[in-house]
Amino acid sequence: MDWNWATVWWIVAGLLVATELASGSFYLLMLAVGAAAGALAAHLGLAPAGQMLAAALLGGAAVMAWYRHRSQAPKAAPAASNPDVNLDIGQSVHVDSWSGEGLTQVHYRGAAWQARFIGSAPAQGGRHIIRAIEGSCLLLDR
């Protein structure tokens, strides 16, 4: 079997992809793109130094571009208050009355839940919106 530089680069790219699949680090895919650039440079007949330069430049640029993209993306809300994680966030419940400490018990989805008022206005009965969930306690606001 003839092992040339292109074969080595393709194997490195495959190993990086397999490692990314096992670890979940998207940055390894960016490095795999760099290794593919090294393989293409080898197919074009560049010397090993040129192949490494192509792999380093493209892989490094891809990592930096992904880092910039991730740092500028909006931060996700914490899981306790993120409606993408918990579908109960944003749903409404009816509160009959509140205790002096801003606590009550509500019936929601066929079960009794403890609830705590987190709004700024005085807690009053009526329709409230679930803003977050801490354990089995609904955090409510108007």
The 8 nearest C-alpha neighbors of each residue, nearest first, counted from 0:
[[1, 2, 3, 6, 7, 4, 5, 10],
 [0, 2, 3, 6, 4, 5, 7, 10],
 [3, 1, 6, 0, 4, 7, 5, 8],
 [2, 4, 6, 5, 1, 7, 41, 8],
 [3, 5, 7, 6, 41, 8, 2, 38],
 [4, 6, 38, 41, 8, 7, 3, 42],
 [7, 5, 9, 4, 8, 3, 2, 10],
 [6, 8, 4, 10, 5, 9, 11, 3],
 [9, 7, 38, 11, 5, 10, 6, 34],
 [8, 10, 12, 6, 11, 7, 38, 13],
 [9, 11, 13, 7, 12, 8, 14, 6],
 [10, 12, 8, 14, 9, 13, 15, 7],
 [13, 11, 31, 9, 15, 34, 10, 14],
 [14, 12, 10, 16, 15, 11, 9, 17],
 [13, 15, 17, 11, 16, 12, 18, 10],
 [14, 16, 18, 12, 13, 17, 31, 27],
 [15, 17, 19, 13, 14, 18, 28, 20],
 [18, 16, 14, 20, 19, 15, 13, 21],
 [17, 19, 15, 21, 20, 16, 14, 22],
 [20, 18, 16, 22, 23, 21, 17, 24],
 [19, 21, 17, 18, 23, 22, 16, 24],
 [20, 22, 18, 19, 23, 17, 24, 16],
 [23, 21, 19, 24, 20, 18, 25, 17],
 [24, 22, 19, 20, 21, 25, 18, 27],
 [25, 23, 26, 19, 22, 27, 28, 20],
 [24, 26, 27, 28, 23, 19, 29, 65],
 [25, 27, 29, 28, 24, 62, 30, 65],
 [28, 26, 30, 29, 25, 19, 15, 24],
 [29, 27, 31, 26, 30, 25, 16, 32],
 [28, 30, 26, 32, 27, 61, 31, 62],
 [29, 31, 58, 33, 27, 32, 28, 34],
 [30, 32, 12, 28, 34, 33, 29, 15],
 [33, 31, 35, 29, 30, 34, 58, 36],
 [58, 32, 34, 54, 30, 36, 57, 31],
 [35, 33, 31, 37, 12, 54, 36, 32],
 [34, 36, 38, 32, 37, 33, 12, 31],
 [37, 35, 33, 39, 54, 34, 38, 53],
 [36, 38, 54, 50, 34, 40, 35, 39],
 [39, 37, 5, 8, 35, 41, 40, 36],
 [38, 40, 42, 36, 41, 37, 35, 43],
 [39, 41, 37, 43, 50, 38, 42, 45],
 [40, 42, 38, 5, 44, 43, 39, 45],
 [43, 41, 39, 44, 40, 5, 38, 45],
 [44, 42, 40, 41, 45, 39, 38, 46],
 [45, 43, 41, 42, 40, 46, 39, 50],
 [46, 44, 41, 49, 40, 43, 50, 47],
 [45, 47, 49, 48, 50, 44, 41, 40],
 [48, 46, 50, 49, 51, 45, 41, 4],
 [49, 47, 51, 50, 46, 52, 45, 53],
 [50, 48, 52, 46, 47, 51, 45, 53],
 [49, 51, 37, 47, 53, 40, 52, 48],
 [52, 50, 54, 48, 49, 53, 55, 37],
 [51, 53, 49, 55, 50, 54, 56, 48],
 [54, 52, 50, 56, 51, 55, 37, 36],
 [53, 55, 33, 37, 51, 36, 34, 52],
 [56, 54, 52, 58, 53, 59, 57, 51],
 [57, 55, 53, 59, 54, 58, 60, 52],
 [56, 58, 33, 60, 54, 59, 55, 61],
 [33, 59, 57, 30, 61, 55, 60, 56],
 [60, 58, 62, 56, 61, 57, 55, 63],
 [61, 59, 57, 63, 62, 58, 56, 64],
 [60, 62, 64, 58, 29, 59, 63, 57],
 [63, 61, 59, 65, 60, 64, 29, 26],
 [62, 64, 66, 60, 61, 65, 67, 59],
 [63, 65, 61, 67, 66, 62, 60, 68],
 [64, 66, 68, 62, 67, 63, 61, 69],
 [67, 65, 63, 69, 68, 64, 70, 62],
 [66, 68, 64, 70, 65, 69, 63, 71],
 [67, 69, 65, 71, 66, 70, 64, 72],
 [70, 68, 66, 72, 67, 71, 65, 73],
 [69, 71, 67, 68, 72, 66, 73, 65],
 [72, 70, 68, 69, 67, 73, 66, 74],
 [73, 71, 69, 70, 68, 74, 67, 75],
 [74, 72, 75, 71, 70, 69, 76, 68],
 [73, 75, 72, 76, 71, 70, 77, 69],
 [76, 74, 73, 77, 81, 78, 72, 83],
 [75, 77, 81, 78, 80, 74, 79, 82],
 [78, 76, 79, 80, 81, 75, 84, 74],
 [77, 79, 81, 80, 84, 76, 85, 82],
 [78, 80, 132, 131, 77, 81, 133, 85],
 [81, 79, 131, 78, 77, 130, 76, 82],
 [80, 82, 78, 76, 83, 84, 77, 79],
 [83, 81, 85, 88, 86, 84, 80, 87],
 [84, 82, 81, 85, 86, 78, 88, 80],
 [85, 83, 82, 81, 78, 86, 79, 80],
 [84, 86, 82, 87, 83, 88, 81, 78],
 [85, 87, 82, 88, 84, 83, 89, 90],
 [88, 86, 85, 90, 89, 129, 82, 131],
 [89, 87, 82, 129, 86, 130, 90, 131],
 [90, 88, 129, 128, 130, 87, 91, 82],
 [91, 89, 87, 129, 88, 128, 92, 86],
 [90, 92, 128, 127, 129, 126, 89, 93],
 [93, 91, 127, 126, 128, 94, 107, 90],
 [92, 94, 126, 125, 127, 95, 91, 105],
 [95, 93, 124, 125, 96, 105, 126, 92],
 [94, 96, 124, 125, 93, 97, 105, 123],
 [97, 95, 124, 94, 123, 103, 98, 125],
 [96, 98, 103, 102, 101, 122, 99, 123],
 [99, 97, 102, 101, 100, 103, 96, 122],
 [98, 100, 101, 97, 102, 122, 103, 96],
 [101, 99, 98, 102, 97, 115, 116, 103],
 [100, 102, 116, 98, 99, 97, 115, 122],
 [103, 101, 115, 98, 100, 97, 114, 116],
 [104, 102, 97, 114, 113, 98, 115, 105],
 [103, 105, 113, 112, 114, 111, 106, 102],
 [106, 104, 112, 111, 94, 107, 113, 103],
 [107, 105, 111, 110, 112, 109, 108, 104],
 [106, 108, 109, 110, 105, 111, 92, 112],
 [109, 107, 110, 106, 111, 112, 92, 87],
 [108, 110, 107, 106, 111, 112, 105, 92],
 [111, 109, 106, 107, 108, 112, 105, 113],
 [110, 112, 106, 105, 107, 104, 113, 109],
 [113, 111, 105, 104, 106, 114, 110, 136],
 [112, 114, 104, 136, 103, 137, 105, 135],
 [115, 113, 137, 136, 103, 104, 102, 138],
 [114, 116, 102, 138, 101, 139, 137, 117],
 [115, 117, 139, 101, 118, 138, 140, 102],
 [118, 116, 140, 139, 138, 115, 119, 101],
 [119, 117, 140, 120, 116, 141, 139, 122],
 [118, 120, 121, 117, 122, 140, 116, 141],
 [119, 121, 118, 122, 123, 141, 117, 140],
 [122, 120, 123, 119, 118, 101, 116, 117],
 [121, 123, 120, 101, 116, 97, 124, 118],
 [124, 122, 121, 96, 125, 97, 94, 95],
 [123, 125, 96, 95, 94, 97, 122, 126],
 [126, 124, 94, 93, 95, 127, 123, 96],
 [125, 127, 93, 92, 94, 91, 141, 128],
 [128, 126, 141, 92, 91, 140, 139, 93],
 [127, 129, 91, 140, 139, 90, 89, 141],
 [128, 130, 139, 88, 89, 90, 131, 138],
 [129, 131, 88, 139, 138, 89, 80, 128],
 [132, 130, 80, 138, 79, 129, 88, 137],
 [131, 133, 137, 79, 138, 136, 134, 80],
 [134, 132, 136, 135, 79, 137, 131, 138],
 [133, 135, 136, 132, 137, 79, 131, 113],
 [134, 136, 133, 137, 112, 113, 132, 114],
 [137, 135, 113, 114, 133, 134, 132, 112],
 [138, 136, 114, 132, 139, 115, 131, 113],
 [137, 139, 115, 131, 130, 132, 114, 129],
 [140, 138, 129, 116, 128, 130, 117, 127],
 [139, 141, 118, 128, 127, 117, 116, 130],
 [140, 127, 128, 118, 139, 126, 125, 120]]
